[in-house]
């Protein structure tokens, strides 16, 4: 049976910073894709007949 590794405070802080960085990158990508989509669709979206 393997011994469990105890996490030091520094390991926990490093892991939390990395998780926050990944979350910010993902949010940034979502915003970027949203903006690109709006730019590509242009102003014609509001003018279309429903």
PDB file of N, CA, C, O and CB in Angstrom:
ATOM      1  N   UNK A   1       0.836  -1.179   0.000  1.00  0.00           N
ATOM      2  CA  UNK A   1       0.000   0.000   0.000  1.00  0.00           C
ATOM      3  C   UNK A   1       0.885   1.248   0.000  1.00  0.00           C
ATOM      4  O   UNK A   1       1.808   1.357   0.807  1.00  0.00           O
ATOM      5  CB  UNK A   1      -0.953  -0.005   1.216  1.00  0.00           C
ATOM      6  N   UNK A   2       0.606   2.177  -0.895  1.00  0.00           N
ATOM      7  CA  UNK A   2       1.443   3.367  -1.038  1.00  0.00           C
ATOM      8  C   UNK A   2       1.145   4.363   0.073  1.00  0.00           C
ATOM      9  O   UNK A   2       0.008   4.517   0.518  1.00  0.00           O
ATOM     10  CB  UNK A   2       1.227   4.023  -2.413  1.00  0.00           C
ATOM     11  N   UNK A   3       2.207   5.030   0.502  1.00  0.00           N
ATOM     12  CA  UNK A   3       2.031   6.081   1.503  1.00  0.00           C
ATOM     13  C   UNK A   3       1.442   7.314   0.837  1.00  0.00           C
ATOM     14  O   UNK A   3       1.789   7.664  -0.291  1.00  0.00           O
ATOM     15  CB  UNK A   3       3.378   6.422   2.197  1.00  0.00           C
ATOM     16  N   UNK A   4       0.550   7.955   1.559  1.00  0.00           N
ATOM     17  CA  UNK A   4      -0.035   9.190   1.029  1.00  0.00           C
ATOM     18  C   UNK A   4       0.942  10.333   1.220  1.00  0.00           C
ATOM     19  O   UNK A   4       1.592  10.450   2.258  1.00  0.00           O
ATOM     20  CB  UNK A   4      -1.386   9.511   1.718  1.00  0.00           C
ATOM     21  N   UNK A   5       1.034  11.170   0.203  1.00  0.00           N
ATOM     22  CA  UNK A   5       1.920  12.323   0.278  1.00  0.00           C
ATOM     23  C   UNK A   5       1.159  13.482   0.913  1.00  0.00           C
ATOM     24  O   UNK A   5       0.041  13.802   0.510  1.00  0.00           O
ATOM     25  CB  UNK A   5       2.459  12.713  -1.132  1.00  0.00           C
ATOM     26  N   UNK A   6       1.767  14.091   1.888  1.00  0.00           N
ATOM     27  CA  UNK A   6       1.171  15.269   2.513  1.00  0.00           C
ATOM     28  C   UNK A   6       1.593  16.509   1.724  1.00  0.00           C
ATOM     29  O   UNK A   6       2.760  16.654   1.359  1.00  0.00           O
ATOM     30  CB  UNK A   6       1.597  15.388   4.015  1.00  0.00           C
ATOM     31  N   UNK A   7       0.646  17.392   1.468  1.00  0.00           N
ATOM     32  CA  UNK A   7       0.925  18.606   0.717  1.00  0.00           C
ATOM     33  C   UNK A   7       1.401  19.688   1.669  1.00  0.00           C
ATOM     34  O   UNK A   7       0.800  19.915   2.719  1.00  0.00           O
ATOM     35  CB  UNK A   7      -0.321  19.073  -0.064  1.00  0.00           C
ATOM     36  N   UNK A   8       2.486  20.353   1.294  1.00  0.00           N
ATOM     37  CA  UNK A   8       2.959  21.472   2.099  1.00  0.00           C
ATOM     38  C   UNK A   8       2.133  22.715   1.755  1.00  0.00           C
ATOM     39  O   UNK A   8       1.424  22.753   0.749  1.00  0.00           O
ATOM     40  CB  UNK A   8       4.481  21.728   1.862  1.00  0.00           C
ATOM     41  N   UNK A   9       2.242  23.714   2.606  1.00  0.00           N
ATOM     42  CA  UNK A   9       1.508  24.956   2.351  1.00  0.00           C
ATOM     43  C   UNK A   9       1.928  25.577   1.018  1.00  0.00           C
ATOM     44  O   UNK A   9       1.096  26.126   0.295  1.00  0.00           O
ATOM     45  CB  UNK A   9       1.737  25.957   3.497  1.00  0.00           C
ATOM     46  N   UNK A  10       3.218  25.489   0.698  1.00  0.00           N
ATOM     47  CA  UNK A  10       3.709  26.045  -0.566  1.00  0.00           C
ATOM     48  C   UNK A  10       3.133  25.290  -1.762  1.00  0.00           C
ATOM     49  O   UNK A  10       2.798  25.903  -2.776  1.00  0.00           O
ATOM     50  CB  UNK A  10       5.243  26.003  -0.609  1.00  0.00           C
ATOM     51  N   UNK A  11       3.013  23.960  -1.652  1.00  0.00           N
ATOM     52  CA  UNK A  11       2.417  23.169  -2.726  1.00  0.00           C
ATOM     53  C   UNK A  11       0.960  23.562  -2.955  1.00  0.00           C
ATOM     54  O   UNK A  11       0.511  23.675  -4.096  1.00  0.00           O
ATOM     55  CB  UNK A  11       2.513  21.674  -2.405  1.00  0.00           C
ATOM     56  N   UNK A  12       0.235  23.769  -1.872  1.00  0.00           N
ATOM     57  CA  UNK A  12      -1.178  24.147  -1.978  1.00  0.00           C
ATOM     58  C   UNK A  12      -1.309  25.532  -2.613  1.00  0.00           C
ATOM     59  O   UNK A  12      -2.174  25.743  -3.463  1.00  0.00           O
ATOM     60  CB  UNK A  12      -1.855  24.127  -0.584  1.00  0.00           C
ATOM     61  N   UNK A  13      -0.459  26.473  -2.206  1.00  0.00           N
ATOM     62  CA  UNK A  13      -0.497  27.818  -2.788  1.00  0.00           C
ATOM     63  C   UNK A  13      -0.145  27.787  -4.271  1.00  0.00           C
ATOM     64  O   UNK A  13      -0.778  28.462  -5.083  1.00  0.00           O
ATOM     65  CB  UNK A  13       0.464  28.751  -2.041  1.00  0.00           C
ATOM     66  N   UNK A  14       0.876  26.993  -4.618  1.00  0.00           N
ATOM     67  CA  UNK A  14       1.288  26.881  -6.025  1.00  0.00           C
ATOM     68  C   UNK A  14       0.165  26.272  -6.867  1.00  0.00           C
ATOM     69  O   UNK A  14      -0.108  26.730  -7.977  1.00  0.00           O
ATOM     70  CB  UNK A  14       2.573  26.023  -6.149  1.00  0.00           C
ATOM     71  N   UNK A  15      -0.475  25.246  -6.335  1.00  0.00           N
ATOM     72  CA  UNK A  15      -1.564  24.590  -7.058  1.00  0.00           C
ATOM     73  C   UNK A  15      -2.750  25.540  -7.233  1.00  0.00           C
ATOM     74  O   UNK A  15      -3.379  25.557  -8.291  1.00  0.00           O
ATOM     75  CB  UNK A  15      -2.010  23.316  -6.318  1.00  0.00           C
ATOM     76  N   UNK A  16      -3.056  26.326  -6.204  1.00  0.00           N
ATOM     77  CA  UNK A  16      -4.162  27.287  -6.295  1.00  0.00           C
ATOM     78  C   UNK A  16      -3.859  28.372  -7.327  1.00  0.00           C
ATOM     79  O   UNK A  16      -4.731  28.740  -8.114  1.00  0.00           O
ATOM     80  CB  UNK A  16      -4.433  27.928  -4.920  1.00  0.00           C
ATOM     81  N   UNK A  17      -2.619  28.889  -7.326  1.00  0.00           N
ATOM     82  CA  UNK A  17      -2.250  29.913  -8.322  1.00  0.00           C
ATOM     83  C   UNK A  17      -2.355  29.360  -9.736  1.00  0.00           C
ATOM     84  O   UNK A  17      -2.826  30.046 -10.643  1.00  0.00           O
ATOM     85  CB  UNK A  17      -0.818  30.428  -8.067  1.00  0.00           C
ATOM     86  N   UNK A  18      -1.916  28.117  -9.923  1.00  0.00           N
ATOM     87  CA  UNK A  18      -1.996  27.500 -11.246  1.00  0.00           C
ATOM     88  C   UNK A  18      -3.447  27.319 -11.674  1.00  0.00           C
ATOM     89  O   UNK A  18      -3.786  27.554 -12.834  1.00  0.00           O
ATOM     90  CB  UNK A  18      -1.271  26.149 -11.252  1.00  0.00           C
ATOM     91  N   UNK A  19      -4.299  26.906 -10.752  1.00  0.00           N
ATOM     92  CA  UNK A  19      -5.718  26.725 -11.067  1.00  0.00           C
ATOM     93  C   UNK A  19      -6.367  28.052 -11.441  1.00  0.00           C
ATOM     94  O   UNK A  19      -7.157  28.118 -12.382  1.00  0.00           O
ATOM     95  CB  UNK A  19      -6.456  26.094  -9.880  1.00  0.00           C
ATOM     96  N   UNK A  20      -6.035  29.102 -10.708  1.00  0.00           N
ATOM     97  CA  UNK A  20      -6.588  30.424 -11.022  1.00  0.00           C
ATOM     98  C   UNK A  20      -6.097  30.896 -12.381  1.00  0.00           C
ATOM     99  O   UNK A  20      -6.866  31.480 -13.145  1.00  0.00           O
ATOM    100  CB  UNK A  20      -6.206  31.448  -9.934  1.00  0.00           C
ATOM    101  N   UNK A  21      -4.823  30.650 -12.698  1.00  0.00           N
ATOM    102  CA  UNK A  21      -4.278  31.050 -14.001  1.00  0.00           C
ATOM    103  C   UNK A  21      -4.986  30.311 -15.134  1.00  0.00           C
ATOM    104  O   UNK A  21      -5.318  30.910 -16.157  1.00  0.00           O
ATOM    105  CB  UNK A  21      -2.759  30.779 -14.059  1.00  0.00           C
ATOM    106  N   UNK A  22      -5.214  29.020 -14.955  1.00  0.00           N
ATOM    107  CA  UNK A  22      -5.917  28.242 -15.984  1.00  0.00           C
ATOM    108  C   UNK A  22      -7.344  28.750 -16.154  1.00  0.00           C
ATOM    109  O   UNK A  22      -7.829  28.863 -17.280  1.00  0.00           O
ATOM    110  CB  UNK A  22      -5.925  26.739 -15.622  1.00  0.00           C
ATOM    111  N   UNK A  23      -8.021  29.057 -15.052  1.00  0.00           N
ATOM    112  CA  UNK A  23      -9.389  29.570 -15.121  1.00  0.00           C
ATOM    113  C   UNK A  23      -9.425  30.912 -15.861  1.00  0.00           C
ATOM    114  O   UNK A  23     -10.312  31.144 -16.683  1.00  0.00           O
ATOM    115  CB  UNK A  23      -9.980  29.725 -13.701  1.00  0.00           C
ATOM    116  N   UNK A  24      -8.468  31.788 -15.571  1.00  0.00           N
ATOM    117  CA  UNK A  24      -8.431  33.085 -16.251  1.00  0.00           C
ATOM    118  C   UNK A  24      -8.166  32.926 -17.745  1.00  0.00           C
ATOM    119  O   UNK A  24      -8.748  33.640 -18.562  1.00  0.00           O
ATOM    120  CB  UNK A  24      -7.361  33.979 -15.626  1.00  0.00           C
ATOM    121  N   UNK A  25      -7.292  31.995 -18.098  1.00  0.00           N
ATOM    122  CA  UNK A  25      -7.020  31.741 -19.514  1.00  0.00           C
ATOM    123  C   UNK A  25      -8.274  31.236 -20.220  1.00  0.00           C
ATOM    124  O   UNK A  25      -8.579  31.666 -21.332  1.00  0.00           O
ATOM    125  CB  UNK A  25      -5.875  30.724 -19.671  1.00  0.00           C
ATOM    126  N   UNK A  26      -8.999  30.324 -19.575  1.00  0.00           N
ATOM    127  CA  UNK A  26     -10.231  29.808 -20.178  1.00  0.00           C
ATOM    128  C   UNK A  26     -11.279  30.895 -20.346  1.00  0.00           C
ATOM    129  O   UNK A  26     -11.933  30.970 -21.386  1.00  0.00           O
ATOM    130  CB  UNK A  26     -10.796  28.678 -19.334  1.00  0.00           C
ATOM    131  N   UNK A  27     -11.448  31.740 -19.332  1.00  0.00           N
ATOM    132  CA  UNK A  27     -12.407  32.847 -19.433  1.00  0.00           C
ATOM    133  C   UNK A  27     -11.983  33.800 -20.547  1.00  0.00           C
ATOM    134  O   UNK A  27     -12.820  34.276 -21.314  1.00  0.00           O
ATOM    135  CB  UNK A  27     -12.518  33.608 -18.081  1.00  0.00           C
ATOM    136  N   UNK A  28     -10.691  34.076 -20.633  1.00  0.00           N
ATOM    137  CA  UNK A  28     -10.198  34.941 -21.704  1.00  0.00           C
ATOM    138  C   UNK A  28     -10.475  34.368 -23.088  1.00  0.00           C
ATOM    139  O   UNK A  28     -10.829  35.103 -24.010  1.00  0.00           O
ATOM    140  CB  UNK A  28      -8.712  35.171 -21.539  1.00  0.00           C
ATOM    141  N   UNK A  29     -10.316  33.058 -23.233  1.00  0.00           N
ATOM    142  CA  UNK A  29     -10.596  32.421 -24.525  1.00  0.00           C
ATOM    143  C   UNK A  29     -12.080  32.506 -24.867  1.00  0.00           C
ATOM    144  O   UNK A  29     -12.438  32.748 -26.019  1.00  0.00           O
ATOM    145  CB  UNK A  29     -10.143  30.953 -24.510  1.00  0.00           C
ATOM    146  N   UNK A  30     -12.935  32.310 -23.881  1.00  0.00           N
ATOM    147  CA  UNK A  30     -14.382  32.408 -24.117  1.00  0.00           C
ATOM    148  C   UNK A  30     -14.740  33.817 -24.567  1.00  0.00           C
ATOM    149  O   UNK A  30     -15.498  33.988 -25.522  1.00  0.00           O
ATOM    150  CB  UNK A  30     -15.179  32.032 -22.840  1.00  0.00           C
ATOM    151  N   UNK A  31     -14.201  34.828 -23.889  1.00  0.00           N
ATOM    152  CA  UNK A  31     -14.466  36.217 -24.263  1.00  0.00           C
ATOM    153  C   UNK A  31     -13.931  36.495 -25.664  1.00  0.00           C
ATOM    154  O   UNK A  31     -14.597  37.147 -26.469  1.00  0.00           O
ATOM    155  CB  UNK A  31     -13.832  37.188 -23.242  1.00  0.00           C
ATOM    156  N   UNK A  32     -12.735  36.003 -25.953  1.00  0.00           N
ATOM    157  CA  UNK A  32     -12.143  36.211 -27.277  1.00  0.00           C
ATOM    158  C   UNK A  32     -13.011  35.590 -28.370  1.00  0.00           C
ATOM    159  O   UNK A  32     -13.275  36.233 -29.386  1.00  0.00           O
ATOM    160  CB  UNK A  32     -10.727  35.618 -27.329  1.00  0.00           C
ATOM    161  N   UNK A  33     -13.458  34.344 -28.174  1.00  0.00           N
ATOM    162  CA  UNK A  33     -14.308  33.700 -29.174  1.00  0.00           C
ATOM    163  C   UNK A  33     -15.629  34.439 -29.339  1.00  0.00           C
ATOM    164  O   UNK A  33     -16.143  34.540 -30.452  1.00  0.00           O
ATOM    165  CB  UNK A  33     -14.568  32.246 -28.792  1.00  0.00           C
ATOM    166  N   UNK A  34     -16.189  34.960 -28.240  1.00  0.00           N
ATOM    167  CA  UNK A  34     -17.440  35.710 -28.303  1.00  0.00           C
ATOM    168  C   UNK A  34     -17.248  36.984 -29.123  1.00  0.00           C
ATOM    169  O   UNK A  34     -18.070  37.305 -29.981  1.00  0.00           O
ATOM    170  CB  UNK A  34     -17.943  36.052 -26.884  1.00  0.00           C
ATOM    171  N   UNK A  35     -16.163  37.706 -28.856  1.00  0.00           N
ATOM    172  CA  UNK A  35     -15.897  38.947 -29.584  1.00  0.00           C
ATOM    173  C   UNK A  35     -15.646  38.656 -31.058  1.00  0.00           C
ATOM    174  O   UNK A  35     -16.151  39.367 -31.927  1.00  0.00           O
ATOM    175  CB  UNK A  35     -14.692  39.688 -28.973  1.00  0.00           C
ATOM    176  N   UNK A  36     -14.874  37.619 -31.341  1.00  0.00           N
ATOM    177  CA  UNK A  36     -14.608  37.260 -32.743  1.00  0.00           C
ATOM    178  C   UNK A  36     -15.904  36.922 -33.458  1.00  0.00           C
ATOM    179  O   UNK A  36     -16.104  37.315 -34.608  1.00  0.00           O
ATOM    180  CB  UNK A  36     -13.630  36.068 -32.829  1.00  0.00           C
ATOM    181  N   UNK A  37     -16.790  36.192 -32.779  1.00  0.00           N
ATOM    182  CA  UNK A  37     -18.076  35.835 -33.378  1.00  0.00           C
ATOM    183  C   UNK A  37     -18.899  37.085 -33.679  1.00  0.00           C
ATOM    184  O   UNK A  37     -19.484  37.197 -34.756  1.00  0.00           O
ATOM    185  CB  UNK A  37     -18.860  34.895 -32.448  1.00  0.00           C
ATOM    186  N   UNK A  38     -18.948  38.019 -32.740  1.00  0.00           N
ATOM    187  CA  UNK A  38     -19.705  39.257 -32.974  1.00  0.00           C
ATOM    188  C   UNK A  38     -19.113  40.056 -34.124  1.00  0.00           C
ATOM    189  O   UNK A  38     -19.856  40.613 -34.932  1.00  0.00           O
ATOM    190  CB  UNK A  38     -19.733  40.116 -31.706  1.00  0.00           C
ATOM    191  N   UNK A  39     -17.803  40.122 -34.210  1.00  0.00           N
ATOM    192  CA  UNK A  39     -17.157  40.874 -35.288  1.00  0.00           C
ATOM    193  C   UNK A  39     -17.432  40.212 -36.634  1.00  0.00           C
ATOM    194  O   UNK A  39     -17.720  40.892 -37.618  1.00  0.00           O
ATOM    195  CB  UNK A  39     -15.637  40.980 -35.043  1.00  0.00           C
ATOM    196  N   UNK A  40     -17.343  38.889 -36.672  1.00  0.00           N
ATOM    197  CA  UNK A  40     -17.559  38.187 -37.944  1.00  0.00           C
ATOM    198  C   UNK A  40     -19.004  38.298 -38.412  1.00  0.00           C
ATOM    199  O   UNK A  40     -19.263  38.421 -39.609  1.00  0.00           O
ATOM    200  CB  UNK A  40     -17.176  36.716 -37.808  1.00  0.00           C
ATOM    201  N   UNK A  41     -19.956  38.254 -37.462  1.00  0.00           N
ATOM    202  CA  UNK A  41     -21.359  38.399 -37.843  1.00  0.00           C
ATOM    203  C   UNK A  41     -21.668  39.832 -38.249  1.00  0.00           C
ATOM    204  O   UNK A  41     -22.521  40.065 -39.105  1.00  0.00           O
ATOM    205  CB  UNK A  41     -22.273  37.970 -36.695  1.00  0.00           C
ATOM    206  N   UNK A  42     -20.993  40.774 -37.654  1.00  0.00           N
ATOM    207  CA  UNK A  42     -21.153  42.180 -38.004  1.00  0.00           C
ATOM    208  C   UNK A  42     -22.491  42.734 -37.541  1.00  0.00           C
ATOM    209  O   UNK A  42     -23.189  42.122 -36.732  1.00  0.00           O
ATOM    210  CB  UNK A  42     -21.012  42.363 -39.497  1.00  0.00           C
ATOM    211  N   UNK A  43     -22.834  43.896 -38.066  1.00  0.00           N
ATOM    212  CA  UNK A  43     -24.072  44.564 -37.687  1.00  0.00           C
ATOM    213  C   UNK A  43     -25.299  43.995 -38.359  1.00  0.00           C
ATOM    214  O   UNK A  43     -26.415  44.404 -38.039  1.00  0.00           O
ATOM    215  CB  UNK A  43     -23.976  46.007 -37.998  1.00  0.00           C
ATOM    216  N   UNK A  44     -25.129  43.058 -39.286  1.00  0.00           N
ATOM    217  CA  UNK A  44     -26.266  42.501 -40.010  1.00  0.00           C
ATOM    218  C   UNK A  44     -27.174  41.658 -39.125  1.00  0.00           C
ATOM    219  O   UNK A  44     -28.309  41.378 -39.511  1.00  0.00           O
ATOM    220  CB  UNK A  44     -25.777  41.671 -41.164  1.00  0.00           C
ATOM    221  N   UNK A  45     -26.722  41.258 -37.985  1.00  0.00           N
ATOM    222  CA  UNK A  45     -27.528  40.420 -37.105  1.00  0.00           C
ATOM    223  C   UNK A  45     -28.762  41.172 -36.650  1.00  0.00           C
ATOM    224  O   UNK A  45     -29.841  40.584 -36.581  1.00  0.00           O
ATOM    225  CB  UNK A  45     -26.711  39.957 -35.896  1.00  0.00           C
ATOM    226  N   UNK A  46     -28.639  42.456 -36.337  1.00  0.00           N
ATOM    227  CA  UNK A  46     -29.783  43.248 -35.860  1.00  0.00           C
ATOM    228  C   UNK A  46     -30.733  43.580 -37.004  1.00  0.00           C
ATOM    229  O   UNK A  46     -31.905  43.857 -36.749  1.00  0.00           O
ATOM    230  CB  UNK A  46     -29.298  44.545 -35.189  1.00  0.00           C
ATOM    231  N   UNK A  47     -30.283  43.563 -38.235  1.00  0.00           N
ATOM    232  CA  UNK A  47     -31.105  43.985 -39.377  1.00  0.00           C
ATOM    233  C   UNK A  47     -31.876  42.831 -40.020  1.00  0.00           C
ATOM    234  O   UNK A  47     -32.673  43.070 -40.928  1.00  0.00           O
ATOM    235  CB  UNK A  47     -30.229  44.645 -40.422  1.00  0.00           C
ATOM    236  N   UNK A  48     -31.668  41.612 -39.588  1.00  0.00           N
ATOM    237  CA  UNK A  48     -32.312  40.474 -40.254  1.00  0.00           C
ATOM    238  C   UNK A  48     -33.808  40.424 -39.936  1.00  0.00           C
ATOM    239  O   UNK A  48     -34.251  40.877 -38.881  1.00  0.00           O
ATOM    240  CB  UNK A  48     -31.639  39.153 -39.831  1.00  0.00           C
ATOM    241  N   UNK A  49     -34.562  39.869 -40.864  1.00  0.00           N
ATOM    242  CA  UNK A  49     -36.004  39.724 -40.695  1.00  0.00           C
ATOM    243  C   UNK A  49     -36.264  38.442 -39.918  1.00  0.00           C
ATOM    244  O   UNK A  49     -35.704  37.388 -40.221  1.00  0.00           O
ATOM    245  CB  UNK A  49     -36.744  39.707 -42.075  1.00  0.00           C
ATOM    246  N   UNK A  50     -37.121  38.553 -38.915  1.00  0.00           N
ATOM    247  CA  UNK A  50     -37.421  37.378 -38.081  1.00  0.00           C
ATOM    248  C   UNK A  50     -38.716  36.742 -38.533  1.00  0.00           C
ATOM    249  O   UNK A  50     -39.145  35.741 -37.960  1.00  0.00           O
ATOM    250  CB  UNK A  50     -37.510  37.764 -36.587  1.00  0.00           C
TER     251      UNK A  50
END
